[in-house]
């Protein structure tokens, strides 16, 4: 029987992250052979992974990494089953180690097939850690972004975002962090309302109006104030003719209220802005530049970006769950 020393156990523990007892058992089973002991731990992970393949792995850590010259960034989520494991220092450290390796690959599949070290791939490392931790461990989200300058933001290890600029400026770091924070907090599917397909806008308009009308039926039954039913949901639908009619409607409303005509010019701009706000809900939810800026809701994200004299060339977001 091989003589297993504390130094041997510690060496295997440092190499794999497995617990002391698991390392000792693996070395005993492998008769002191270090490489065979790693294989023992890996096989244990495969068994655990197979038994937990149908488990939900919606907890974990979202992390980011940007290369030295800020031209390429990556965000991933390392998923597990419980928040307890997701907050563990060694688990978060593994996530940060993996994201630094992920910067060199273009897809999640490429990354998983890449070498973690001389003995195993990234995919095999995840299986090993599944055995070590006893929970399903996997890469969930994986996004790469390139640009003249790329910056990132991570919110509470739960959401990570990247933003790329069209050119590098003096305040690139500030701007990309602010916009990445916006992306992380508010989400967005596209850069501008101009990117929406007309057919998508039409179907969304019909669906959203139907939802509000259904809700209003219940509000009528309860005797509560009805929700405003918008005519439109995107600025793409608000033509000059639509704005002209909105202005005429506002004038008619002011006249009916008995407001003096000489003060209409002070009131109408606010009513038009309210009309636009009420009828651009799709843009505010899904188009980054058309959202209210979270650090100053008096302006749109697009207006904030224009102040820097640069354009957003792309953004990415990953989230747990």
C-alpha positions in Angstrom: 0.0 0.0 0.0 1.4 3.4 -1.0 2.4 5.8 1.7 0.1 8.9 1.3 1.6 11.9 2.9 -0.1 15.2 3.9 2.0 16.9 1.3 0.7 14.6 -1.4 -2.9 15.3 -0.4 -2.3 19.0 -0.3 -0.7 18.9 -3.8 -3.7 17.2 -5.2 -6.0 19.6 -3.4 -4.2 22.6 -4.8 -4.4 21.1 -8.3 -8.1 20.2 -8.3 -9.8 22.2 -5.6 -11.2 19.0 -4.1 -11.7 18.5 -0.4 -8.9 17.0 1.8 -10.8 13.7 2.3 -11.7 13.3 -1.3 -8.1 13.9 -2.3 -6.8 11.3 0.2 -9.3 8.7 -0.9 -8.4 9.4 -4.6 -4.7 9.0 -3.8 -5.3 5.8 -1.9 -7.4 4.4 -4.8 -4.7 5.4 -7.2 -2.0 3.9 -5.0 -0.2 7.2 -4.8 -0.1 7.9 -8.5 -0.9 11.6 -8.9 -2.3 11.5 -12.5 -4.4 8.5 -11.7 -5.8 10.3 -8.6 -6.9 13.2 -10.8 -8.7 10.7 -13.1 -10.4 9.2 -10.0 -11.7 12.6 -9.0 -12.8 13.3 -12.6 -14.7 10.0 -12.8 -16.4 10.9 -9.5 -17.4 14.2 -11.1 -18.8 12.4 -14.2 -21.0 10.2 -11.9 -22.3 13.2 -10.0 -22.8 15.2 -13.2 -24.8 12.3 -14.7 -27.0 12.1 -11.5 -27.6 15.8 -11.5 -28.0 16.5 -15.2 -31.6 17.4 -14.9 -31.1 19.8 -12.0 -31.7 23.5 -12.4 -28.4 25.5 -12.2 -29.7 29.1 -12.0 -27.4 30.4 -9.3 -23.7 31.1 -9.6 -21.5 34.0 -10.6 -21.5 36.4 -13.5 -18.0 37.8 -14.3 -16.2 39.8 -16.9 -12.7 40.3 -18.3 -11.3 42.8 -20.8 -7.9 42.5 -22.5 -5.0 44.9 -21.7 -5.7 47.3 -24.6 -9.5 47.3 -24.0 -10.3 46.1 -27.5 -11.9 42.8 -26.6 -14.0 41.7 -23.6 -15.8 38.6 -22.5 -18.6 37.9 -20.0 -19.7 34.5 -18.7 -21.8 33.0 -16.0 -20.5 30.0 -14.1 -23.7 28.4 -13.0 -24.4 26.1 -10.0 -27.5 25.0 -8.1 -27.5 27.0 -4.9 -26.8 30.6 -3.9 -24.7 29.3 -1.0 -22.2 27.7 -3.5 -22.5 30.7 -5.9 -21.2 33.1 -3.2 -18.4 30.8 -2.1 -15.0 32.5 -2.5 -13.4 29.5 -4.2 -16.3 29.2 -6.6 -16.1 32.9 -7.5 -12.3 32.6 -7.9 -12.8 29.7 -10.3 -15.3 31.9 -12.3 -12.7 34.7 -12.6 -10.0 32.2 -13.6 -12.2 30.8 -16.3 -13.3 34.2 -17.7 -9.7 35.2 -18.2 -9.2 32.0 -20.3 -12.4 32.6 -22.2 -11.1 35.9 -23.7 -9.2 33.9 -26.2 -12.2 32.1 -27.7 -15.2 33.2 -29.9 -17.9 30.7 -28.8 -18.9 28.8 -25.7 -18.3 25.5 -27.4 -14.7 26.5 -28.4 -14.1 27.6 -24.9 -15.4 24.4 -23.3 -13.2 22.3 -25.7 -10.1 24.4 -24.9 -7.4 23.2 -22.4 -7.9 24.2 -18.8 -4.4 23.0 -18.1 -2.1 20.2 -19.3 -4.3 17.5 -17.9 -7.9 18.5 -18.9 -10.2 20.7 -20.9 -12.5 23.4 -19.5 -15.4 21.0 -19.9 -13.6 18.3 -17.9 -12.7 20.8 -15.2 -16.4 21.6 -14.8 -17.2 17.9 -14.5 -14.4 17.6 -11.9 -15.8 20.5 -9.9 -19.3 19.0 -10.1 -17.8 16.0 -8.2 -15.9 18.2 -5.8 -18.8 20.5 -5.0 -21.6 18.1 -5.4 -23.7 20.4 -7.5 -24.3 20.7 -11.2 -21.6 23.2 -12.5 -21.7 24.6 -16.0 -21.0 27.7 -18.2 -24.3 29.4 -18.8 -24.0 32.7 -20.6 -21.0 33.4 -22.8 -20.6 36.7 -24.8 -17.6 38.2 -26.6 -17.4 41.8 -27.8 -14.8 43.7 -29.7 -14.4 47.5 -30.4 -12.1 50.5 -30.4 -12.6 50.5 -26.6 -14.5 47.9 -24.6 -15.5 48.4 -21.0 -17.6 46.3 -18.5 -19.7 46.3 -15.4 -20.9 43.5 -13.1 -23.8 43.9 -10.8 -23.6 41.9 -7.7 -22.1 38.8 -9.4 -25.5 38.3 -11.0 -25.5 40.3 -14.2 -22.5 41.3 -16.4 -22.5 43.7 -19.3 -20.0 44.9 -22.0 -20.1 48.1 -24.0 -17.9 48.9 -27.1 -17.2 52.3 -28.5 -16.7 53.3 -32.1 -13.4 55.1 -31.1 -11.3 55.6 -28.1 -11.7 58.9 -26.2 -10.3 60.4 -23.0 -13.3 59.3 -21.0 -13.8 55.9 -22.6 -13.6 54.1 -19.3 -16.3 56.3 -17.6 -18.6 56.1 -20.6 -18.4 52.3 -21.1 -18.9 51.7 -17.4 -22.0 54.0 -17.3 -23.5 52.4 -20.4 -22.6 48.8 -19.2 -24.4 49.7 -15.9 -27.4 50.8 -17.9 -27.4 47.6 -19.9 -27.0 45.5 -16.8 -29.8 47.3 -14.9 -32.3 47.9 -17.7 -31.6 45.4 -20.4 -32.0 46.1 -24.1 -32.3 44.0 -27.2 -31.1 46.5 -29.8 -29.3 49.8 -30.0 -32.0 52.0 -31.4 -35.7 52.0 -32.3 -34.5 52.4 -35.9 -33.4 48.8 -35.8 -36.9 47.4 -35.2 -38.5 45.5 -38.0 -41.9 47.1 -38.9 -43.7 43.7 -38.7 -42.3 43.3 -35.2 -43.5 46.7 -34.1 -47.0 46.0 -35.6 -47.4 42.7 -33.8 -46.1 44.2 -30.5 -48.5 47.1 -30.8 -51.5 44.8 -31.2 -50.4 42.6 -28.4 -49.6 45.4 -25.9 -52.9 47.2 -26.6 -54.8 43.9 -26.1 -53.1 43.3 -22.7 -54.0 46.8 -21.5 -57.6 46.6 -22.7 -57.9 43.3 -20.9 -56.5 44.8 -17.7 -58.9 47.8 -18.0 -61.9 45.4 -18.1 -60.8 44.2 -14.6 -60.2 47.8 -13.4 -63.7 48.7 -14.5 -65.1 45.8 -12.5 -63.2 47.0 -9.5 -64.1 50.6 -10.0 -60.5 51.7 -10.3 -58.7 54.2 -12.6 -58.2 52.8 -16.1 -54.8 52.6 -17.7 -54.0 54.7 -20.7 -54.3 52.7 -23.9 -51.5 53.9 -26.2 -52.0 54.4 -29.9 -48.4 53.6 -30.6 -45.4 51.9 -28.9 -42.3 53.1 -30.9 -41.0 56.4 -32.2 -40.8 54.6 -35.6 -44.6 55.0 -35.7 -44.7 58.7 -34.7 -44.6 60.5 -38.0 -44.8 64.3 -38.5 -48.5 63.8 -39.2 -49.0 62.0 -35.9 -47.2 64.7 -34.0 -49.3 67.4 -35.7 -52.5 65.7 -34.7 -51.2 65.3 -31.1 -50.6 69.0 -31.1 -54.1 69.8 -32.4 -55.5 67.4 -29.8 -53.5 69.2 -27.1 -54.9 72.6 -28.2 -58.4 71.3 -28.3 -58.0 70.0 -24.7 -56.6 73.3 -23.5 -59.5 75.2 -25.2 -62.0 72.9 -23.5 -60.4 73.5 -20.2 -60.7 77.2 -20.7 -56.9 77.9 -20.6 -55.9 81.3 -22.1 -54.5 80.9 -25.6 -51.5 83.1 -24.9 -50.1 80.5 -22.5 -50.6 77.5 -24.7 -47.1 77.7 -26.1 -45.8 77.1 -22.6 -48.0 74.0 -22.0 -48.0 72.3 -25.3 -44.3 71.2 -25.4 -44.8 69.3 -22.2 -48.0 67.6 -23.5 -46.2 66.5 -26.6 -43.3 65.1 -24.6 -45.8 63.2 -22.5 -47.5 61.9 -25.7 -44.2 60.7 -27.0 -43.3 59.1 -23.7 -46.7 57.3 -23.5 -46.4 56.0 -27.0 -42.8 54.8 -27.1 -42.8 52.1 -24.4 -41.2 49.5 -26.7 -38.2 51.8 -27.3 -37.8 52.5 -23.6 -37.8 48.8 -22.8 -35.7 47.3 -25.7 -33.7 50.1 -27.4 -30.6 51.1 -25.4 -30.2 54.6 -26.8 -33.9 55.4 -26.4 -34.1 54.4 -22.7 -34.1 57.0 -19.9 -30.5 57.2 -18.5 -30.5 55.7 -15.1 -28.1 58.2 -13.7 -30.1 61.2 -15.0 -33.6 60.3 -16.1 -34.1 63.8 -17.6 -32.2 62.6 -20.6 -32.1 59.6 -22.9 -29.0 57.4 -23.1 -28.5 58.5 -26.6 -28.3 62.2 -25.5 -25.8 61.2 -22.8 -23.6 59.4 -25.3 -23.7 62.3 -27.8 -22.1 64.5 -25.2 -18.9 62.5 -25.5 -18.7 62.8 -29.3 -18.6 59.1 -29.9 -21.0 56.2 -30.7 -21.8 52.9 -29.1 -20.8 50.2 -31.6 -22.2 47.3 -29.6 -23.2 45.8 -26.2 -23.7 42.4 -24.6 -25.3 41.2 -21.4 -25.4 37.9 -19.5 -27.5 37.1 -16.4 -28.0 34.2 -14.1 -31.3 32.4 -14.2 
